[in-house]
Amino acid sequence: MITRTRLATGACALLAALAAGMAFPAGAVAGEPTGEDAPKVDLVLDVSGSMRTRDIDGGTRMAAAKQAFNEVLDATPEEVQLGIRTLGADYPGDDRKTGCKDTAQLYPVGPLDRTEAKTAVATLSPTGWTPIGPALLKAADDLEGGDGSKRIVLISDGEDTCAPLDPCEVAREISAKGIGVTIDTLGLVPSTKLRKQLSCIAEATGGTYTSVEHTDELTDKVNQLVDRAADPVVTPVATEGADACAKAPTLKSGLYTDREEFGQQRWYRVDVEPGQELRASVSVGADRAVNPSYGVLLRAVTTHGREIVRGEATGNGRTDVLSTGLRYPKQESDEEDAPAEAVCLQVTNSFSVASGVKTTPGLPLELTVDVVDGPGDSDDVAAFGLGRGWWLLGLLVLVGFVAGLLWGWLSRWRFAVWRTN
């Protein structure tokens, strides 16, 4: 589903910014990258028995993975802290309970010693089960701590064999923790079932899914994902909206993430000084199968419940992220020490799911808040209504008037000619 959205959800903050015309002011705000903590990447490799299969460039899947890992380790940027976790690498038996615990940290997340990491990879041999869910949970623990970007890159050739611990549900739980982990998945087999599962895992955290069938493709993609972790990113700050304006948390300018149950409303408060403008946008992602026809509503209301302005968007099942935004300029005050106005932001959704689809955790929600100096020029959209659109409207009126005169003159002339003839 968010195979479509991974690019969109990887761009989810951009969608939110475009919806409201964001422009963050100088200075550190919530969700702004600080650059203080090193980016972290945990490569999670499937070492189950099926990795012995020889169908990648004439060699085994395991050989392709080892070659790719060696090249990736050579190219890993110095600032990236990288670790390697395995699943299915140690237990060769038939006991399912034991096999589903078979995940281990092959190389701890931290400063990279390339020789040591390559030596660890060289010892791997395809062995047992495919406990993707348990491996993802442990990988998330490997990345805890710090404010830098955190990425899990999962490489597998088969579906999870440890249900009912559904790896897709695990990914949603990891996302719901608000620790900022993105999971990217790579499938080594062009299987519909595998693609569906790995896509769902990536969708839940805004990651990407890629199907690879050649060693060079695997190397290039893993390198790309590791390099991406080193790029500056804006990590949303986890917050928890309330069920009423009076209980809502007060937010500063920044990027926030939350979870919203189906049909639920979430409330947040923002203080707006006289002469300032509030710009807010929200994006809600459908990280599971939802019924078509849905909507998202963002309202700005006073603490007494009077609506100030609203933004809304609807969908029909063809998009996985729905975004909308609003702007509210507060007029200047003649009083020198006029108090700030508490504006309540209400987010509601009309998503629904078919019977059997889990409704918890709630849908991922990303909220962008920006409080800037209010408009001062008459051509500003917020201060002048339609802004420059007035010029277009005036031009259209003038053109229509002239066209009407010409058409009337032409009609009278044709009528006069007809009477004469």
N, C-alpha and C positions, 0 to 999 in steps of 0.2 A: 504494500500500500504506500508507505512513504519511501519506497524505492523512487517513486515520483517525488516524494516530499523530502527525501534526504538532501537533494540539492536545494529544495525549497526550505526544508527545516534547517539544513546547514546554513541557509540564508534567512532564517526566521527572524533574527534581529533586524536584518535589512528590510524585510517586509514591514516590520513594525515601524521602523524609522520612516519609510516612505509613506506609510499611512497617515502619519501625523506631521511630516515635515520636520523631523528632529534635527537639532543642532546642539550638541552638548556643550555647555559652557566650560571655560578653563577651570582647572582644578580637579582633584580626584572626587569622583562621585560614586554612588553605589553601582557596581557592575563594571566599573572602568578598569582596564588592565593596568596593573601596577608594575609588572616586570620584576617583582621582588623574588618570586619563586620560580624555579626551573620547571619547564614542561616535563611531564612524565608520560611514558608509553609502556604498556605491558603487552608484549606479543604473546598471544595464547595459541598454541599449536596443537592440533589434533594429531595424536600419535597412536590412534587405534589401529587394530589389525588390518583394516581396509586400506591403510596407507601403503601397504605392500604392493598394491595393484600397479601394474606397469602400463600406464596409458598417457603419460605426459612426456612428449618428445622422446619416446622409446625407453624411458626409464621409469622408476617407481615414483609415486607421488611423494614419498618421503625424501627421495634423492633430490627432487625438484625443490622441496621446501628447504632442505639443508643448504643447497646452492644459493637459493634466494636469501636465506638468513645470513649467510656469510657475506654476500655482497651488501646487504642492508647494514650489517654491523660495520663494514668498512666505511659506508657513506653516512652513518648517523652523525648529525651535528654535535659538536662538543657540548653545547648547552643543554642537550636533551638527556634526561635520566631515563634509561631504558632497562626493562626487565623481560624475562622470558618465563612463561608458565606453560606447563604441558597438561594435557588430559589424555587418559588412556595409555600412559607410558610405562606403567609399572606392574599392573596386575593382569596376568594372562589367563586366569581361571574363568569358571562359568558362574560363580556366585554373583548374582546381580547386585546385591546389597554392598558387597565389597567393591565391585567394579565401578559402582556409581560414586565411590569416594576417591577414585583414582585421579587426583589432580595434585600437582606439586609445583613449587616455584623452582625452576631450573636455574635461573639467574635472577638475583634480587633487583628490584627497581632501584637504580642509583647511578652514580657516575660509571661510565662504561669502560671496562677493561676488555678490549676487543679480543685479545688472545684467550683470556679465561672464558669469555662468552662463546667463542667459536669452539673451544675444546668441549664445553658442556653440550653444545648442539651436536657435535660429532658422535657423542655417545648414544644418541637416541636411536631406538629401534622400535618399529611398529609392534604393538603388544595387545592392547585390550579393548575396553569399552569406549563409549563416546559420551561422557558426562558433561555436556556443554553447560547446563544450568549451574551445577556446583562449581565448575571452573570459573564462570563469570562472577559468581558471588565472591569467590576468593580473589579474583583479579581486582574487583572493586575495592576489597580490603587492602590489596597491595598498593593502591594508588591514593589511599586516604592521607589527608594532611596537605597543607600548602594551598596557595591560591592560584598557582599556575595551571595551564591547561592539562587535562588528563584524558588519555585515549587508551582504549583497549582495541587491539587489532586481532580479531579471531579468524583463524585459518582452519577450515574443516572440509572433509570430503564426504561427510554423512550427517544424517539427522541425529539428534540427541536420542540416546537409548535409555534414559533414566527418568522417563515420565513416571508419575504425574508432576514432577518438578519441571514445569514447562519453561524452557529457556526464554521464551517471549515474555512470560509473566515475570521472570527474574529480571529481565532488562527493564521492564516497567517499574519494578520495585527499586532498582538501582537509580533510575531517573527520578523517582519520587523522593529519594533521599536528599536530593538537592546538592550533591557533592560535585556536580559539574562534569561527570564522566560521559564521554562520547564513545559509543561502540561501533567500530567499522567491521564489516564481515566480508570474507572472501571465500567463495565456494570453488572447490577443485573439480567438481563434477556437474555437468549441465543437467541437473535433475530438477524437475518442477517442485517436488516436495522439499528438497534442500533449499532451493531458491526462496520458496515461500517462508520457510522457517528463519533462514538467515536474514531475509528482508525484514521480517517482523522484528527481529532482535535489533537491527540497525535503526528501524523506524522509531522505536520506542525511545531512543536517546538522541535522535537527530543525526545519526551516522549514515554511512553509505554501504551499499552492498554491491559487490562486483563478482562476476563469474570469470574465472581465469582457467585457461586450458593449456598454457605454455609457460615454461620456466621464466622466460624474459618478461612476460606479462605479470607474473607473480612478483618478480623482483621490482619491476617498475612501480607497481601499485603499492607495495609495502613501503618502498622508499618515499613515495609521494605522501603517504599517510604519516610517516614519521616526520618528514619535513614539515608537514602541515601543523604538527603539534608544536613546532618551534615558532610558528608565526604568532604575532600578537593577537589575542582574541579577547573579546568582551565576555566575561563569565557572569551570567545573571546571578543576582543575590536571591537566595531562597527566602520567601516570606510566606505568611499564611493569612489570607484575607478572612474577614469575619462575616457573620451572617446578618449583620446590621451595621448601619453607619456609626452608631454610637460606640461600637466595640472595635471599629476598624483600626488597623495599625497606620500610623502616620509615616508617609514615605517622602524621601527627598528625591531630587533628580537622579535618575539611574535606570538600570535594567533589572527587572525582577522576574522570578519564576515561581509558579504556584501550581496547585492541582485543583481542578474543579469537577465535582461530581456531575453526572448527567442531570440537567434541569436545575442545577444548584445556582445560587447567586453568591458572588463574593464581593465584599466591600473593602475599600481602601480610602485613606484620607490624605489630602495634600493641602498644605498651607500656601495661599497665594496672596502676596502683598499688593497693595494698590499700585497700579502702574506696571504690574507683571502680567505675563500671559502663561497659562497652563496649556501644555501640549501633551496629550496622552494617546497611546495606541495599545491595542491588545491583539495578540494572536493566539488562537486556540487550535491545537493539533489533534486530529483524529488518529490516534495511534493504534486503533483496532477497527474492525469492521463495524461501520455505523450505517443506519438506515439513510436513504437519500432524503433530501429536503431538510435542511437544518439552518440555523442562524446563530449569530453572535451579536449581542447588544452591549455597547459601552455608554453609560450615562454619567454626566456630571450633575450633581444635585446639591442643594444647600443642606445644611444640617437639619433644617426643618422639613425637608422632603420636596422642595420645589425644584423641578427640573430646570437646568440652565441650558444644556446643550446635549446632544446625543450623536452617536455614530453607530451604524449598524451594517451588517453584511449577511448575505444569505448564500447558501450553496445547494447544489443538487446532486451531490455524490461524486463529482468529477474532480474535486480538489481535497487535499488532506489537511490543509491549513487555511483557516479563515481569519482575516484580519480586518480591523476597522480602527478609526481614530477620531479625535475631536480636538478643538481648540477653544479656549475660553480666555479672552483678554479682560482683565479687571481694570476698571477705570481708575485714573488718578484721583486722589482725595485732596481736598483743600486743607484738611487737618494734617499737621506736621507729624504726629505720632499715631496715625490711623492704624488700627490693628489689622493683622492679616485675616483673610477669610478662609475658613476651613471648608474645602470643597470635597465632597464625597464622590468617589468613583465606584460605580456599580457595574459588575460584569456578569451577564447572564448568558446562557446558551440553550439551544433547543435541539441538541443532539439526542439521538436515541439509538438503541441497539436491539438486535433480534434476540429472541429467547436463547439462552445458553452462552451468550457472550458476557464475559465478566465486566462489571461496572466499576470495580476498584482495582488499583488506585484510580483516581479521577483523571480527566483529560489534562494533558500538559498545557499550561497557560503561561504566556510570556507578556509581561506588562512593561511598557516603556513610559517613563514619566520625565517631563522636562519643564522646568519653570524658568522662563527667560524674561528679559526686559520687554515690556509691552511695545507695540508698534507706535512709531512716532510720525511716520510719513503718511500723507493722505492716500498714497497709492498702495499701501499695505492692505492685503486682502482682509485681515482681521479688523482693521480700522475703517475701511472704506466699503464694507459690504462685498461687492463684486470686485473691488480693486480695479485692475486694468480692464476687467471685463466690461466696465461701464463704457469705455471707449469703443469696444466692439459692439455693445448694444446700441450706442448712439449712432455708430456707422451704419448698422443694419437698419435702424429707423430711417436714417437719411436716405439710404439706398432704396428702401421700400417706398418712401415718399416720392422720390424722383421717378422710380419705376411706375408708380401709380399715375403720376402726371403724364408721363410719356404714353402709357397704355390708354389713358382717357383721351388724350389728344389724337392718338392713332385710331381709336375706335370712332371718334367723331368724324375724322377725316374719311374713313372708310364708309361710314354711314352717309356722309355728304356725297361722296362719289357714287354710291349706290342709288341715291335719290336722283342725282343728275342723269344717270344712265336709264 
